[in-house]
Amino acid sequence: MDLIGKTAIITGASSGIGKGIAKHLSDVGVNVVLAARNKEKLAGVAEEINQSMQGKALAVETDVSNKEDMDVLIKQARNTFGKVDIFVNNAGQMLHSRVQDGHVDEWEKMIDVNIKGVLYGIHGVLPEMLERKSGHIINIASVSGHEVTKVSTVYSATKFAVRAISMGLEKELARTGVRVTNISPGKVDTDLASASQSSDRKPLHTDDIAKSVIYAVSQPDYVNVNEITVRPV
């Protein structure tokens, strides 16, 4: 599928998996709108893409847990590039997750970013995608949304929720032309990587997750890749 000239929004794009996804998409000609809270890092990623990639980049400082910020992000993307073809819900928080430790403030941050942020993004782009009968929503979940450890209870709950949203949305949108893909990475070599995950395997690179996004969005428009799990060997 020809991706040149399409537009993608990527949340959490200032570093890690989000940055990798943005660079891979722009390398195949997709215009990318980069969203994150760190304005300086975001600007650096945008400059790198604009200087060396096929696609163009726009940086928009965004807190995904704030619905007004998400609305502004999507409006700026449309004003700059015309429409949003791909929305990548990548921003995430991995904080203290043991229930007995009682870190309620950190649970709330994870719920706000990992669940509400995903829903706000979908809510903002979906009506126009449905009207065009075309579009692709990519939700970055986690293998923690498949398996729970004794130290991942709340984080895993948020990633189970992302998978549930993806599964339900895919059924809601069947035969509408709008596709949904849930991607669950294992341990990736990023700042977000949890020390609680097994260290006896070589971590994945951010490029490994970015390539799975390219695979999903480059399929023919009658093919919907619903679920991808990427783990270290």
N, C-alpha and C positions, 0 to 999 in steps of 0.2 A: 504493500500500500504506500503510495507516494505521500510523504509527510511534509514535503517542502511547502513553506508558507502557512502551515497550520500554527495555531497558538496554544500554548500550554501554560497553565499556572502551576507552580510547584511551591508548596508551603514548606517551611523549614529548610529553605534553600541556601542559607548562608554557609553551611558546612555539611560534612558527612554525606549521608545517603542523598539528601535533597540536592546538594551541590553536584554530586555525581550524576544524578538523574538529569538535572538542568543542562549539564555539559554534553551529555550523550544525546539528548533531544536536540539541542542547538547544533550539534555536529552533523545531524542528518537534515538540517534545514528548518527545524521548528523554531518559531519565535517564542521566547520563554519570558514569563513574568515571575520574578523571584520575590517570594514573600518570607519575611522573618522579622524578628524584633531587633536584631543587631544590624543597625544601619550601616556601619562602617564595613563589616564583613560582606554584607549584601552588595554594597557598591563595588567592592573588589571583585566579587564573582561576576557581576554584570560587566565590568570593564574588561575582564579576561575573556568573556564570551564575545563581546562586541569587537574585540581586536582580532580574535583568531578563529571564530566559528562561523558556520553558514548562517545560522539564525541570529536574530537580534534579541537583546535582553533589556528588560525594564525592571528596575528594582523598586519595590514598594514596601516600606517599613510597615509591618503588620503584626498585630497580636491576634492569633487565630481564635483565642477564647473570647474575643470581643466582636460581637456580631456587626457593629457599625464599621469596625476596621475591615472586616471581611467584605462587607458591601462596597466599601471604597476601593478595595483591592480589585474586585471583579469589575467595577465601573471603569477604573483606570485601564484595565486590560482591554476592555471593549473599546474605550475611546482611542487607545493607541493602535490596536491591531484589528479591530472590527468585531471579533467574536472569540469565544473560548471553545476550542475543540477538545482539549484534554485538561482535566483537573486532577492533580496529584496531591492527595491528602497525605503528606509525609510528616508534618510537624508532630513531635511527640515529646512526652516527659516520662522519664523513668526515675522515680524517687523512692523513698522508703515505703515498702509495700506490706510489711508484716502488720496484721491487724492488732496484735497484742501490744505493739509498740506505741500505738495511739497517735501517729503523726497525722492528725486530721487535716491540717492545713496542706500537707503535701498530697494527701489523697484528693483533696478538692482541686489542686492544681492539675493532677493527672486526669481527673474527670473532665475538667474544663477544656484542657488542650486535646486530650486523646479521644474524647467522645464528642463534646459540644463543638469543638473546632471542626471535626469531620462533618458533622451535621450542618453547621453554618455554611461550609463550603459547598456542600451538595445543594443546599437550599438556594444558594445564590446563583448557581450555574444551571440547575436542572430545567427550569421553565423554558429558557431559550433553546436548550438542547432538544427538549421535547418538541418545541415548535418547528425546529429544523429537521427533526427526526434523525439527528446525528450528534454524536459526542461520545466521550469516553471518560469515565470516572475511575481513577486508580486509588485504592485505599491501601496504605502501607500499614499492615498489622504487625504480627510478630509470631514466632513459634511459641511465645508465652501465651498466645491466644489459643493454642492447642493443648499446652501442658502447663500445669501449675506446680511450682516448687514451694517449699515452706517459707521462702523469703520473697515470693513474687505475687502474693495473693491479690492485692489491689491492682497492681500493674497488669497482671494477667486478666483480671476482671475487665479492665478497660479495653484490652486487646481482644478478649472474647467478644466484647460489645462491637468493636470495629468489624470483626468477622460476621457478626449477626446482622449488622447494618448492610454489609456487602451482600450477604446471602439473600436477605429480604428484598433489597433494592433490585438485585438482578431479576428476581421473580416479578416485582412490580413493573419493571421496564421491559419485560419480554415482548418482543415484536414491536417495540417503539423505535428501534434504530439506535438507541442509546445503550452503550455497553458498560459493564461494570467488571473490574478485575480486583481481586484481593490478593495482595502479595505479602507473604509471611517470611521475613528474613530470620535466619538463625543469628548467631553471634557475628557481628560485623565490626571491623576495626575502626571504631569511631569513639568520640568522647562519651556517647550515650551508652556504650557497651557496658553491660552489668558485670561487676566483679563476681557475682554469684553464679554466673554461667560457667560451665566446665572449661578449663583452660588447657585441656589435653588435646585440643584440636586447633589447627591453624585457623584464625578468624577469616571470615570472608572479607573481600575488599568492597568498597562502595560501588565500584564498577560492576561487580557481579549482580548487584540488585538493579543497577541502572540498565543492564542488558536485559533483564527480565521485563522491565517496563517497555523497552524498545520492542521486544518480542511480542508483547501483548498488543501494543498500539499499531504495529505494522501488519497485523493480520488483515485479510480481506474483510470488507464490512459485514459479511454474513457470518463471520466467525467471532464468537465471544469467549475469550479465555477467562474463565471465572476465578480460578484459584491457582496460585503458584506458591510453592513452599521452597525456599532456597536455604540449604543447610551446609555447614562445613562437612567435609568427608570424615 
